[in-house]
Amino acid sequence: QVQLVESGGGSVEAGESLTVSCVIDNFPSFSARAMGWYRQAPGKQRELVASISKDGSTNYPDFVKDRFTISRENARNTLNLNLNSLKSEDTGLYYCNTATVPIYSWGQGAQVTVSS
């Protein structure tokens, strides 16, 4: 069974940076799948904030473009997200998963809290 384990995050002031990471266990096809980082703010639906193809091409929505950077380490089944110039609206639980179906059961997420 695929297991997604997020780590990192924390509480910072606006303008500061954080990194969140995800290890995907029992997923031998990790290197062949597009992966994504999602976040869920309190009272809101989960949304995609970054994706990376199997070849390393990245894509971001406008509200995080030029601030967030997604990367992958295929040899370690690891997905990373660097969050820079954080804003209070970036607060939420950050999750990793595949960027295309099928997606897997969600992990526990990594909490990011940004105070202004």
CYANA upper distance limits for C-alpha pairs under 8 A (distance plus 0.5 A):
  1 GLN  CA     26 ASN  CA      6.58
  1 GLN  CA     27 PHE  CA      8.48
  2 VAL  CA     24 ILE  CA      7.37
  2 VAL  CA     25 ASP  CA      6.21
  2 VAL  CA     26 ASN  CA      5.41
  2 VAL  CA     27 PHE  CA      6.12
  2 VAL  CA    104 TYR  CA      7.37
  2 VAL  CA    105 SER  CA      8.27
  3 GLN  CA     24 ILE  CA      6.14
  3 GLN  CA     25 ASP  CA      5.53
  3 GLN  CA     26 ASN  CA      7.09
  3 GLN  CA     27 PHE  CA      8.42
  3 GLN  CA    105 SER  CA      8.01
  3 GLN  CA    107 GLY  CA      7.56
  4 LEU  CA     22 CYS  CA      7.14
  4 LEU  CA     23 VAL  CA      6.54
  4 LEU  CA     24 ILE  CA      5.21
  4 LEU  CA     25 ASP  CA      7.02
  4 LEU  CA     96 CYS  CA      7.50
  4 LEU  CA     97 ASN  CA      7.75
  4 LEU  CA    105 SER  CA      8.27
  4 LEU  CA    106 TRP  CA      7.18
  4 LEU  CA    107 GLY  CA      5.48
  5 VAL  CA     22 CYS  CA      5.85
  5 VAL  CA     23 VAL  CA      5.80
  5 VAL  CA     24 ILE  CA      6.88
  5 VAL  CA     25 ASP  CA      8.49
  5 VAL  CA    107 GLY  CA      6.16
  5 VAL  CA    108 GLN  CA      7.47
  5 VAL  CA    109 GLY  CA      7.92
  6 GLU  CA     20 VAL  CA      7.56
  6 GLU  CA     21 SER  CA      6.12
  6 GLU  CA     22 CYS  CA      4.73
  6 GLU  CA     23 VAL  CA      7.10
  6 GLU  CA     94 TYR  CA      8.41
  6 GLU  CA     95 TYR  CA      7.13
  6 GLU  CA     96 CYS  CA      7.59
  6 GLU  CA    107 GLY  CA      7.28
  6 GLU  CA    108 GLN  CA      7.35
  6 GLU  CA    109 GLY  CA      5.88
  6 GLU  CA    110 ALA  CA      6.11
  7 SER  CA     20 VAL  CA      6.26
  7 SER  CA     21 SER  CA      5.78
  7 SER  CA     22 CYS  CA      6.68
  7 SER  CA    109 GLY  CA      7.89
  7 SER  CA    110 ALA  CA      6.00
  8 GLY  CA     18 LEU  CA      8.28
  8 GLY  CA     19 THR  CA      6.58
  8 GLY  CA     20 VAL  CA      4.98
  8 GLY  CA     21 SER  CA      6.63
  8 GLY  CA    110 ALA  CA      6.70
  8 GLY  CA    111 GLN  CA      8.38
  9 GLY  CA     18 LEU  CA      6.55
  9 GLY  CA     19 THR  CA      6.55
  9 GLY  CA     20 VAL  CA      5.81
  9 GLY  CA    110 ALA  CA      6.10
  9 GLY  CA    111 GLN  CA      5.96
  9 GLY  CA    112 VAL  CA      5.44
  9 GLY  CA    113 THR  CA      8.42
 10 GLY  CA     18 LEU  CA      7.88
 10 GLY  CA    110 ALA  CA      8.49
 10 GLY  CA    111 GLN  CA      6.61
 10 GLY  CA    112 VAL  CA      5.61
 10 GLY  CA    113 THR  CA      6.68
 11 SER  CA    112 VAL  CA      6.55
 11 SER  CA    113 THR  CA      5.10
 11 SER  CA    114 VAL  CA      6.38
 11 SER  CA    115 SER  CA      8.13
 12 VAL  CA     16 GLU  CA      6.81
 12 VAL  CA     17 SER  CA      8.03
 12 VAL  CA     18 LEU  CA      8.45
 12 VAL  CA    113 THR  CA      6.88
 12 VAL  CA    114 VAL  CA      5.62
 12 VAL  CA    115 SER  CA      6.89
 13 GLU  CA     86 LEU  CA      8.23
 13 GLU  CA    114 VAL  CA      5.93
 13 GLU  CA    115 SER  CA      5.40
 13 GLU  CA    116 SER  CA      6.45
 14 ALA  CA     85 SER  CA      7.43
 14 ALA  CA     86 LEU  CA      5.75
 14 ALA  CA     87 LYS  CA      5.53
 14 ALA  CA     88 SER  CA      6.77
 14 ALA  CA    114 VAL  CA      6.24
 14 ALA  CA    115 SER  CA      6.22
 14 ALA  CA    116 SER  CA      5.59
 15 GLY  CA     84 ASN  CA      7.58
 15 GLY  CA     85 SER  CA      4.63
 15 GLY  CA     86 LEU  CA      5.33
 15 GLY  CA     87 LYS  CA      6.92
 16 GLU  CA     84 ASN  CA      6.75
 16 GLU  CA     85 SER  CA      5.97
 16 GLU  CA     86 LEU  CA      6.16
 17 SER  CA     82 ASN  CA      7.92
 17 SER  CA     83 LEU  CA      5.92
 17 SER  CA     84 ASN  CA      4.87
 17 SER  CA     85 SER  CA      6.62
 17 SER  CA     86 LEU  CA      6.70
 18 LEU  CA     82 ASN  CA      6.59
 18 LEU  CA     83 LEU  CA      5.68
 18 LEU  CA     84 ASN  CA      7.17
 19 THR  CA     80 ASN  CA      7.66
 19 THR  CA     81 LEU  CA      6.17
 19 THR  CA     82 ASN  CA      5.02
 19 THR  CA     83 LEU  CA      6.40
 20 VAL  CA     80 ASN  CA      6.37
 20 VAL  CA     81 LEU  CA      5.81
 20 VAL  CA     82 ASN  CA      7.14
 20 VAL  CA     94 TYR  CA      8.33
 20 VAL  CA    110 ALA  CA      7.42
 21 SER  CA     78 THR  CA      7.53
 21 SER  CA     79 LEU  CA      6.22
 21 SER  CA     80 ASN  CA      4.88
 21 SER  CA     81 LEU  CA      6.82
 22 CYS  CA     78 THR  CA      6.03
 22 CYS  CA     79 LEU  CA      5.58
 22 CYS  CA     80 ASN  CA      6.80
 22 CYS  CA     96 CYS  CA      6.93
 23 VAL  CA     76 ARG  CA      8.15
 23 VAL  CA     77 ASN  CA      6.32
 23 VAL  CA     78 THR  CA      5.10
 23 VAL  CA     79 LEU  CA      7.06
 24 ILE  CA     30 PHE  CA      8.33
 24 ILE  CA     77 ASN  CA      6.06
 24 ILE  CA     78 THR  CA      6.84
 25 ASP  CA     77 ASN  CA      7.77
 27 PHE  CA     77 ASN  CA      8.25
 29 SER  CA     33 ARG  CA      7.16
 30 PHE  CA     74 ASN  CA      7.39
 30 PHE  CA     77 ASN  CA      6.78
 31 SER  CA     54 LYS  CA      6.35
 31 SER  CA     74 ASN  CA      5.82
 31 SER  CA     77 ASN  CA      8.06
 32 ALA  CA     54 LYS  CA      5.79
 33 ARG  CA     53 SER  CA      7.28
 33 ARG  CA     54 LYS  CA      5.84
 33 ARG  CA     98 THR  CA      7.33
 33 ARG  CA     99 ALA  CA      8.35
 33 ARG  CA    100 THR  CA      8.50
 34 ALA  CA     51 SER  CA      7.51
 34 ALA  CA     52 ILE  CA      6.08
 34 ALA  CA     53 SER  CA      4.65
 34 ALA  CA     54 LYS  CA      5.63
 34 ALA  CA     98 THR  CA      6.47
 34 ALA  CA     99 ALA  CA      5.83
 34 ALA  CA    100 THR  CA      7.17
 35 MET  CA     51 SER  CA      6.12
 35 MET  CA     52 ILE  CA      5.95
 35 MET  CA     53 SER  CA      7.00
 35 MET  CA     54 LYS  CA      8.24
 35 MET  CA     79 LEU  CA      8.33
 35 MET  CA     96 CYS  CA      7.91
 35 MET  CA     97 ASN  CA      6.45
 35 MET  CA     98 THR  CA      4.70
 35 MET  CA     99 ALA  CA      5.04
 35 MET  CA    100 THR  CA      8.04
 36 GLY  CA     48 LEU  CA      7.41
 36 GLY  CA     49 VAL  CA      8.01
 36 GLY  CA     50 ALA  CA      6.03
 36 GLY  CA     51 SER  CA      4.60
 36 GLY  CA     52 ILE  CA      6.79
 36 GLY  CA     96 CYS  CA      6.21
 36 GLY  CA     97 ASN  CA      6.06
 36 GLY  CA     98 THR  CA      6.11
 36 GLY  CA     99 ALA  CA      5.27
 37 TRP  CA     48 LEU  CA      6.52
 37 TRP  CA     49 VAL  CA      6.22
 37 TRP  CA     50 ALA  CA      5.74
 37 TRP  CA     51 SER  CA      6.85
 37 TRP  CA     70 ILE  CA      8.40
 37 TRP  CA     81 LEU  CA      7.93
 37 TRP  CA     94 TYR  CA      7.33
 37 TRP  CA     95 TYR  CA      6.17
 37 TRP  CA     96 CYS  CA      5.02
 37 TRP  CA     97 ASN  CA      7.07
 38 TYR  CA     46 ARG  CA      6.94
 38 TYR  CA     47 GLU  CA      5.81
 38 TYR  CA     48 LEU  CA      4.76
 38 TYR  CA     49 VAL  CA      5.83
 38 TYR  CA     50 ALA  CA      7.60
 38 TYR  CA     94 TYR  CA      6.14
 38 TYR  CA     95 TYR  CA      5.56
 38 TYR  CA     96 CYS  CA      6.56
 38 TYR  CA     97 ASN  CA      8.19
 39 ARG  CA     46 ARG  CA      5.91
 39 ARG  CA     47 GLU  CA      5.99
 39 ARG  CA     48 LEU  CA      7.04
 39 ARG  CA     49 VAL  CA      7.29
 39 ARG  CA     92 GLY  CA      6.57
 39 ARG  CA     93 LEU  CA      5.87
 39 ARG  CA     94 TYR  CA      4.79
 39 ARG  CA     95 TYR  CA      6.43
 40 GLN  CA     44 LYS  CA      6.72
 40 GLN  CA     45 GLN  CA      6.37
 40 GLN  CA     46 ARG  CA      4.74
 40 GLN  CA     47 GLU  CA      6.89
 40 GLN  CA     92 GLY  CA      5.80
 40 GLN  CA     93 LEU  CA      5.75
 40 GLN  CA     94 TYR  CA      7.11
 41 ALA  CA     45 GLN  CA      7.70
 41 ALA  CA     46 ARG  CA      7.76
 41 ALA  CA     90 ASP  CA      8.25
 41 ALA  CA     91 THR  CA      6.69
 41 ALA  CA     92 GLY  CA      4.69
 41 ALA  CA     93 LEU  CA      6.99
 42 PRO  CA     92 GLY  CA      7.02
 48 LEU  CA     61 PRO  CA      8.41
 49 VAL  CA     60 TYR  CA      6.52
 49 VAL  CA     61 PRO  CA      6.72
 49 VAL  CA     64 VAL  CA      7.31
 50 ALA  CA     58 THR  CA      7.74
 50 ALA  CA     59 ASN  CA      6.32
 50 ALA  CA     60 TYR  CA      5.25
 50 ALA  CA     61 PRO  CA      7.62
 50 ALA  CA     68 PHE  CA      8.14
 50 ALA  CA     69 THR  CA      8.12
 50 ALA  CA     70 ILE  CA      6.85
 51 SER  CA     58 THR  CA      6.10
 51 SER  CA     59 ASN  CA      5.79
 51 SER  CA     60 TYR  CA      7.16
 51 SER  CA     70 ILE  CA      7.42
 51 SER  CA     99 ALA  CA      6.86
 52 ILE  CA     56 GLY  CA      6.09
 52 ILE  CA     57 SER  CA      5.92
 52 ILE  CA     58 THR  CA      4.88
 52 ILE  CA     59 ASN  CA      6.97
 52 ILE  CA     70 ILE  CA      7.30
 52 ILE  CA     71 SER  CA      7.59
 52 ILE  CA     72 ARG  CA      8.28
 52 ILE  CA     99 ALA  CA      8.39
 53 SER  CA     57 SER  CA      5.67
 53 SER  CA     58 THR  CA      6.98
 56 GLY  CA     71 SER  CA      8.03
 56 GLY  CA     72 ARG  CA      8.12
 58 THR  CA     70 ILE  CA      7.59
 60 TYR  CA     64 VAL  CA      6.99
 60 TYR  CA     65 LYS  CA      5.93
 60 TYR  CA     68 PHE  CA      8.48
 61 PRO  CA     65 LYS  CA      6.52
 64 VAL  CA     68 PHE  CA      6.26
 67 ARG  CA     83 LEU  CA      6.67
 67 ARG  CA     84 ASN  CA      5.49
 67 ARG  CA     85 SER  CA      6.53
 67 ARG  CA     86 LEU  CA      8.14
 68 PHE  CA     81 LEU  CA      7.25
 68 PHE  CA     82 ASN  CA      6.02
 68 PHE  CA     83 LEU  CA      5.10
 68 PHE  CA     84 ASN  CA      6.46
 69 THR  CA     81 LEU  CA      6.07
 69 THR  CA     82 ASN  CA      5.56
 69 THR  CA     83 LEU  CA      7.20
 70 ILE  CA     79 LEU  CA      7.92
 70 ILE  CA     80 ASN  CA      6.19
 70 ILE  CA     81 LEU  CA      4.99
 70 ILE  CA     82 ASN  CA      6.95
 71 SER  CA     79 LEU  CA      6.48
 71 SER  CA     80 ASN  CA      5.70
 71 SER  CA     81 LEU  CA      6.94
 72 ARG  CA     77 ASN  CA      8.18
 72 ARG  CA     78 THR  CA      6.28
 72 ARG  CA     79 LEU  CA      5.00
 72 ARG  CA     80 ASN  CA      6.55
 73 GLU  CA     77 ASN  CA      6.52
 73 GLU  CA     78 THR  CA      5.60
 73 GLU  CA     79 LEU  CA      6.88
 74 ASN  CA     78 THR  CA      6.95
 79 LEU  CA     96 CYS  CA      8.07
 86 LEU  CA     90 ASP  CA      6.94
 86 LEU  CA    114 VAL  CA      7.30
 87 LYS  CA     91 THR  CA      8.12
 87 LYS  CA    114 VAL  CA      6.73
 87 LYS  CA    115 SER  CA      8.19
 87 LYS  CA    116 SER  CA      7.82
 88 SER  CA    113 THR  CA      7.97
 88 SER  CA    114 VAL  CA      5.24
 88 SER  CA    115 SER  CA      6.03
 88 SER  CA    116 SER  CA      6.39
 89 GLU  CA    114 VAL  CA      8.09
 90 ASP  CA    112 VAL  CA      7.97
 90 ASP  CA    113 THR  CA      8.00
 90 ASP  CA    114 VAL  CA      7.27
 91 THR  CA    111 GLN  CA      8.29
 91 THR  CA    112 VAL  CA      5.81
 91 THR  CA    113 THR  CA      5.11
 91 THR  CA    114 VAL  CA      5.97
 92 GLY  CA    111 GLN  CA      6.46
 92 GLY  CA    112 VAL  CA      5.94
 92 GLY  CA    113 THR  CA      6.97
 93 LEU  CA    109 GLY  CA      6.02
 93 LEU  CA    110 ALA  CA      5.88
 93 LEU  CA    111 GLN  CA      5.03
 93 LEU  CA    112 VAL  CA      6.65
 94 TYR  CA    109 GLY  CA      5.67
 94 TYR  CA    110 ALA  CA      5.54
 94 TYR  CA    111 GLN  CA      6.75
 94 TYR  CA    112 VAL  CA      7.63
 95 TYR  CA    106 TRP  CA      7.66
 95 TYR  CA    107 GLY  CA      7.24
 95 TYR  CA    108 GLN  CA      8.00
 95 TYR  CA    109 GLY  CA      5.19
 95 TYR  CA    110 ALA  CA      7.13
 96 CYS  CA    106 TRP  CA      8.19
 96 CYS  CA    107 GLY  CA      8.17
 96 CYS  CA    109 GLY  CA      8.19
 97 ASN  CA    103 ILE  CA      6.86
 97 ASN  CA    104 TYR  CA      7.14
 97 ASN  CA    106 TRP  CA      7.65
 98 THR  CA    102 PRO  CA      7.84
 98 THR  CA    103 ILE  CA      5.91
 98 THR  CA    104 TYR  CA      7.82
 99 ALA  CA    103 ILE  CA      7.95
